[in-house]
Amino acid sequence: MADLTPSGECCLPPKRTRTRNRTNRRRKRGNRAGVAVKARAAELLERHQLVRRSNPPRGVLLSNLSYIESDVVSNGTSSLPLESAVLCKPPDKEVADVPVPMTMLPSPPIPPTTPSVEELIQQSQWNLQQQEKHLLSLRQAQAMAAISLAMEQQMQKLLVETQLDMNEFDNLLQPIIDTCTKDAMLAGKNWMFSNAKTPPHCELMASHLRNRITADEAHFELRLHLIYLTNCVLHHW
């Protein structure tokens, strides 16, 4: 405040003194603002470090806060507003954006569905049909194996009983199978008639022709020509 003279007049301090006091007050206000900004920057820096420890970075780099802190410490004030400066890059520095890692979440488990009664019945019927088909195929295979074994045993019995040479008979049948000429048919028919001495002889020759005709590897000409021979023998019996 201004002092009063003895005469009651107002005595103001010199102009230089007033300017010095005004400068001191501004400097004190600036120091207080600098301290507040520095405290705020330190608080944000500590908070950001805590966030970085718990979560991956999302574009906000620690170097930004370091730049702000150094600016506050050196000048007492920040050249940028504090909120915007945190999200900006430091001058004259190119900082690449850090990609955010993608986390693959596991797919939720699919709850098991309970089949209805109709579906269970259809599944049971299908299983039963498949079992029946399998059993039928096994029975057929067993029956064919038993028939083949019985036929083979009967052929061996007739061979022992009649003492016929089936190799000689096959040598006469081969020209009939290949060409089926009249001479080949006549030679085969005469051999069969000359060796048809007893019923076992006839059964052995007929069984041999049957086995050759019904074999799985027999081709069409073989079956056709041997049927011609059988028909010729039966016709002249």
Solvent accessible surface area in square Angstrom, and as a share of the most:
residue,aa,sasa,rsa
1,M,236,1.05
2,A,36,0.28
3,D,103,0.53
4,L,133,0.66
5,T,46,0.27
6,P,150,0.94
7,S,90,0.58
8,G,52,0.50
9,E,115,0.52
10,C,81,0.49
11,C,67,0.40
12,L,115,0.57
13,P,54,0.34
14,P,93,0.58
15,K,151,0.64
16,R,188,0.69
17,T,45,0.26
18,R,87,0.32
19,T,67,0.39
20,R,125,0.46
21,N,64,0.33
22,R,101,0.37
23,T,57,0.33
24,N,59,0.30
25,R,124,0.45
26,R,149,0.54
27,R,150,0.55
28,K,122,0.52
29,R,128,0.47
30,G,38,0.37
31,N,90,0.46
32,R,149,0.54
33,A,49,0.38
34,G,8,0.08
35,V,103,0.59
36,A,61,0.47
37,V,43,0.25
38,K,99,0.42
39,A,59,0.46
40,R,94,0.34
41,A,7,0.05
42,A,50,0.39
43,E,81,0.36
44,L,29,0.14
45,L,27,0.14
46,E,111,0.50
47,R,119,0.43
48,H,28,0.12
49,Q,60,0.27
50,L,101,0.50
51,V,74,0.42
52,R,90,0.33
53,R,172,0.63
54,S,84,0.54
55,N,75,0.38
56,P,61,0.38
57,P,40,0.25
58,R,161,0.59
59,G,39,0.38
60,V,37,0.21
61,L,28,0.14
62,L,64,0.32
63,S,50,0.32
64,N,7,0.03
65,L,8,0.04
66,S,54,0.35
67,Y,67,0.25
68,I,3,0.01
69,E,64,0.29
70,S,65,0.42
71,D,17,0.09
72,V,2,0.01
73,V,89,0.51
74,S,85,0.55
75,N,107,0.55
76,G,27,0.26
77,T,69,0.40
78,S,30,0.19
79,S,86,0.55
80,L,74,0.37
81,P,89,0.56
82,L,22,0.11
83,E,122,0.55
84,S,49,0.31
85,A,4,0.03
86,V,25,0.14
87,L,127,0.63
88,C,57,0.34
89,K,106,0.45
90,P,6,0.04
91,P,78,0.49
92,D,153,0.79
93,K,126,0.54
94,E,169,0.76
95,V,33,0.19
96,A,87,0.68
97,D,115,0.59
98,V,56,0.32
99,P,113,0.71
100,V,68,0.39
101,P,84,0.53
102,M,169,0.75
103,T,108,0.63
104,M,171,0.76
105,L,148,0.74
106,P,121,0.76
107,S,96,0.62
108,P,110,0.69
109,P,124,0.78
110,I,158,0.80
111,P,100,0.63
112,P,130,0.82
113,T,124,0.72
114,T,129,0.75
115,P,65,0.41
116,S,59,0.38
117,V,108,0.62
118,E,124,0.56
119,E,97,0.43
120,L,95,0.47
121,I,89,0.45
122,Q,119,0.53
123,Q,98,0.43
124,S,67,0.43
125,Q,101,0.45
126,W,139,0.49
127,N,58,0.30
128,L,100,0.50
129,Q,99,0.44
130,Q,70,0.31
131,Q,110,0.49
132,E,99,0.44
133,K,129,0.54
134,H,110,0.49
135,L,88,0.44
136,L,99,0.49
137,S,57,0.37
138,L,77,0.39
139,R,158,0.58
140,Q,104,0.46
141,A,62,0.48
142,Q,120,0.53
143,A,51,0.39
144,M,122,0.54
145,A,64,0.49
146,A,60,0.47
147,I,91,0.46
148,S,61,0.40
149,L,106,0.53
150,A,57,0.44
151,M,59,0.26
152,E,93,0.42
153,Q,109,0.48
154,Q,70,0.31
155,M,17,0.07
156,Q,93,0.41
157,K,126,0.53
158,L,5,0.03
159,L,49,0.24
160,V,108,0.62
161,E,103,0.46
162,T,13,0.08
163,Q,143,0.64
164,L,24,0.12
165,D,74,0.38
166,M,22,0.10
167,N,107,0.55
168,E,82,0.37
169,F,0,0.00
170,D,42,0.22
171,N,109,0.56
172,L,49,0.24
173,L,0,0.00
174,Q,85,0.38
175,P,61,0.38
176,I,0,0.00
177,I,7,0.04
178,D,92,0.48
179,T,86,0.50
180,C,33,0.20
181,T,66,0.38
182,K,175,0.74
183,D,112,0.58
184,A,12,0.10
185,M,27,0.12
186,L,86,0.43
187,A,45,0.35
188,G,0,0.00
189,K,25,0.11
190,N,76,0.39
191,W,27,0.10
192,M,16,0.07
193,F,72,0.30
194,S,75,0.48
195,N,26,0.13
196,A,26,0.20
197,K,148,0.63
198,T,58,0.34
199,P,109,0.69
200,P,34,0.21
201,H,24,0.11
202,C,40,0.24
203,E,78,0.35
204,L,0,0.00
205,M,4,0.02
206,A,59,0.46
207,S,11,0.07
208,H,21,0.09
209,L,8,0.04
210,R,101,0.37
211,N,51,0.26
212,R,60,0.22
213,I,32,0.16
214,T,88,0.51
215,A,29,0.22
216,D,141,0.73
217,E,147,0.66
218,A,14,0.11
219,H,94,0.42
220,F,143,0.60
221,E,85,0.38
222,L,17,0.08
223,R,90,0.33
224,L,56,0.28
225,H,25,0.11
226,L,0,0.00
227,I,89,0.45
228,Y,102,0.39
229,L,0,0.00
230,T,47,0.27
231,N,98,0.50
232,C,29,0.18
233,V,11,0.06
234,L,125,0.62
235,H,141,0.63
236,H,101,0.45
237,W,182,0.64
